Amino acid sequence: MNEEPFKRSNCSIPMPDYRGIVAVDAEGFTKRSSVEHEIIAQVIPKILELSFNRAGLAGLWRDREFPATRGDGYVFGFNPSMMPHVISPWLKELQAVLSERALTPTPIRLRVSLHIGPLPVEGLEHDGNGTPRNDAHRLLNADQNKTILAAASPHVTRMVAILSNICYEDAVLSGRTLHPDHFIEVSATVRGKGFEQRAWIHIPAPSGNLLDRRLMEEPPPDVMPRPPATDRPRRQVQEINWVTGGNLNNGVIHGDQAITQFH
């Protein structure tokens, strides 16, 4: 019989303090050239610093904990009491900075994840390691996060953010930042990793097909299957777009409404 690698004892140990976690990742990094890899690795921290400064959060960036770069991304921890300000206005400022071509020599689109959890910060090499950080990276690579960014217009939507459920409940539902209608609920999964968590997606600048619920692989409710092609009427609905979890376009389309396109 195999023994457990770490046996539990009857002694309790204190939990680390809770930290907010920001993790970012560049879209399509592996498809770029080596020269672009070097540029992106240097530019991402500069983009983050500028966007935090513009959001009035220069101190948060200055005091960031366990900062780490991964070439195509960046992660760090911060005081979780500041999470409402990270959600707004920082995400909007990050979208704005990414849209300014003069600031990015090569076009960059980012996925962002925001999470809150207990992580050790003791001035040691292992600072910031733990399940919450692992979950932040899983959320960053969630299939739904990637699908939404890929479906959006690269000229308009420069970043997409995903919030863990605890982050959403503590910062959004508490009424401390953006209205809940600015978020879409998803069951975040990572193919091949056995990961699934409730999460919430926010898109500061939605575009393209982002209203199509089929992006989330969720069938619209109460919609009858389409008839065979030979039985379809001449004037037919080609696409049905649904918004069941929130407001994606700043108040134009509200929950439980549908958009139909005829031709």
N, C-alpha and C positions, 0 to 999 in steps of 0.2 A: 504493500500500500504506500502510495506517495504521500509524503508529509507536506503540509502547507508551507510555502516558502517563508511566511511570516505568521507565527502563532500569536493569537490574541492572548493577552494576559488579563488578570482581574484588576489591574491598576488602570485608573483613568488618567488621561493626559489632557491638558488644556487645548482648546482650539485656537488656531491662529486668528488674528483679526481679519475681518472681511475687507476685501479689496475690490475696487472696480477694475475691470480688465477691458482694454481696447486691443483688438487684433485686426490687422489689415493684410490683404493679399492682392497682388496684381493679377488681373485677368490675362489669360493666354501667355503667361511668362515663358513656358517651355517652348513655345513656337517662335520665339524671338531669337535674334542673332546674339552671339556672345557680346558684341559691342553694346547692344541694347540692354543686355543683362546688367552690364557694368553701370550704364547710365541710370537705369531704373533703381538699382540698389543704392545709388548715391542720392537720387532725387526724392525717393519716398520719405525719408526722415525730414527733408527740407519742406516738402508739401505739408506734412503733418504739423511741423513747427509753425509754419505760416498760417495754417488754418486755425490752429489753437490760439495764436496771437490775435487773429482777426475776430475770433469769437470771444475775446476778452478773457481767455484762459491761459495766458502766458505762464502763470504760476503753476498750473497743473502740469504743463509740459516740462517746466524747469524741474519740478519735484518728482517726476515720474519714477516709478520703482521697477526693478528688474527689467530694464529695457533690453530688448534683443532684436537683432535684425536677422532675417533669413534669406536675404538676397531679393526674393520677390515679395517680401512682406516685413511687418514690424509688429511687436507686441510689447505692452508695458502695463503696469498697474498704477492705481491712483486711489485717492480717498473716495470711497463709494458715495459719500454725501454729495459729491459733485456730479453724479451720474445724470440728474435732470438737465444740467447745463451741457453735458457732453451730447445728450440726445438733441437738445436745442439750446443754443444755436450752432453747436459745432458741426453736426452732420450737414447742415445747410451750407456752412462756410467751406467745408471740405469739398462739396459738390461744386461750389463756385470756383475754388482754387483749381480744381482739376479741369475746369472748363476754360481756363485762361491759358491759351496756347503758348504765350511767351514764357510762362513759368515751367512748362513741361516740354523739353526738347523733343521727346517722342510721346505720342498720345498714350495716356495711362488711364485705365479704368480700375477701380478698386472695389473689392468686397470688404465689408466691415462687419465684425461681430462685437457685441457688447454683452458683458456678463458680470455677475457679482458673486463672490464666494470667498471662503476662508483660505488664505494663502500665507505662508511664512515669509516675513521680511526681517531678517536679523543681521544683514550685512555679510551674509555668507554666500558661497558659490551656488548653493541650491535654492536661493531665494526665488519665490514665485512658482516653484514646482508643486503640482498637486492636481487633483481631479478637476477643480474649476478651470484651471488653465487649459487642461486637455479638452474639456468641453467647449471652451471658447474657440479652440482651433477646429473642433468638429463642426461647430455651428458655422464657422467661417467657410468650411468646405462642404456645407450642406448642399445636396442636389438642388433644392428649391432656390437657394441663393444664387447658384451658378445659372440655373435655368432662366431666372428672371433677368439677370444682367445680360445674358446672351440674347434674350428676346427684345430687349429695349434698344432704342436707337443709340448708337455710339456717339452721335453728334449732340445728344441731349442728356441722356442719363449716363453720368460719369461714375456713379457709385450707387451701391445698394447696401443697406445695413440690416442685420438680423440681430434681434434682441432675445436673450434667454427669457424664459417665463418669469423667473425671479426678478430680473431686471425690469421687465414690463410691469409686473405687479407693484414693485416697490417705487418705481419712478413715474410710470404713466398712470396706472389706475389710482394712485394716490393723489393725482391732480397736480403734480409738481412740474409737469412739462407738457408736451404736446397732447392734444385730445386723442383718445383711443381710436377715433375714426381715421387717424393717419397711419394706422397699422393693419396688417393682414395676418391673421393667424394661420400658421402652417404646422404640419408635423414634420419637423426637420429630420432628414435621414442622410446618411453618408453611405453610398453604395459600397458594399464589401466590408464595412466596418461594424455592422451590428449596432449602429447608433440610431436612436430615435428619441426625440424630445419635442415637447411643445415649445414653439418659438413664435416670434412676431417680426414681420418684415416691414421696413420703412423705406420709401423711395422718395427722396427730396424732389427729384425732377422726373416724374413718370413720362413715358413716351411709348410709341409703337404699339405692340400687342399686349401691353401689361394688364389690360382689363380682362383678358381671356383666361377664365378659370381653368381651361384645359392645360395651361402651363403648369399647374399644380397637380395635374393628373386627377382632378376631382370632377366627376360628372355633375353638370348643373342639376339642381333639384327639379322634379316634376316636368322633365322634358321628355317627350315621346321620342323613340328611336326614329331616325330618318327612314323614309320608304326607300325601296330599291331605286336605282337611278332611272330605270325605265318607267317607273310610276310617278316620278316627281313632276309637279306642275311646272309650267314654263317659267313663271315668276316665283322664285324660291328663295328661301333663306339659306345663305351660304355659310354664315358664321353667327354664332350667338356668344356674346361677351357678357359675363356676369360679374357683379361685385356683391359678394355675400358677407364679407368680413370687414368692410370698412370703406373709406373714402379715398380714392386714389388720385383724384385730380382736383384737389382744392375746392371741393364743394359743388362741382358740376354734376357728377354722378353719385348718388347715394346708395346705401345698402339695399339689396334685394330689388334692384332695377336691372333691366337688360337692354342691350344695344343690338339692334338688328340691322344688317346691311343687305339691301336688295339690289338686284341687277337684272 
